[in-house]
Amino acid sequence: MATFVVLAKWTEKSFATMQDAAAVAEEVKKLVKDLGAEIKGWYLLMGQYDEMCILEAPDAETIAKIAILLSAKYGGRTETLRAFSEAEALKLFAGLK
């Protein structure tokens, strides 16, 4: 499974869903799991972004589908980064000469 970091900026639509944040969180967890991914961590942020979610998924297409579905339903704008573990990075660096 690959690791992805999704950074999100909330919109007015996003804030409107905060009234029942616990229910939304459970729905998001279910959707992510049903699509074959796993949430490894979720953080509320201060600064340029409002939240960060760290996910593991089989591929980028899965993460794109999750981001599209959640943005359509709850609003928000996302930036997604592919994250490489130390072991993965060392394999990449080993191929450089």
N, C-alpha and C positions, 0 to 999 in steps of 0.2 A: 504494500500500500504506500502511496505517496503522501507527503505532508504538504498542506496548504495553509497559508495564513490569509484570512479574509478580514480586511479592514472596512468598516462601514461608517458612513455619515448618515445620520437620521434626517428624515423630512417631517413635515407636518403630519403626514399619514403615519409615519413611524411613531411619533409621539402620541397619536390618538389611540394606538394599540396598547400603550403603557398602562392603561386603566386595569387591564387584566394580564399583567406581565407574566405571572406564574403559569397561566393557561397557555399563553403564547409560547413560552419557553418549552413546555411539554409538547406542544404541537410541532415546534421546530425540531426538537430531538427526534420525534417519531418520523417526520418527513426525511430527515437526514439518514436515519437508520434504514427506512424503507427503500431509500435510493442506494444503499450499499456503502454508505460512508459512516464515519464515527467522529463525534465531537470529542476532542482531547482536552480542550480548555476554552473557556469563554471569559472575556474580561470587559468591564466597563472602563472606558478610557477618559482621560482628561487631555485636551489638546486638539490637534487637527482632526482626529477621528473620534467617534463616540463609542465604538465597540470594536473588539477584535475576537475572532473565533479561529481556533486552530483545529483543523480537521485532517483526518486521514481518509483517503478515497482511492479507488483503483486507478483513476485517471482524471485528467483535467476536465473532460466532458461531464463527468459526474458533478464536479464542483460548479461548473458553469450552469448546469441544470438547477442545482440547489439555489444558486445566487439569483437566477432568473425567476424561479418560482417564488422565493421569499421576497424579492424586491417588488414583484407584481402584487403580492398580497399585502405586504406590510410597509411598502415604501422603502426608501433608503437608496444610497448609492454605494457601490462597493469597489474595492480595489483588491485583487487577489494576487498573492505571491506564492510561487512554488518554493518550498523550503527544503533544503537538503541537510540531512543529519551529518555529523562529523564523519561517520564511516562512509556515507555516500560521497561527501565532498572529497575525502582522501582518495577514493577510487577515481573520481574525475581528475584530480590533480596528478595521480599516478600516470595517467595517459599523456601528460604534457612533457615535452622534451625540448 
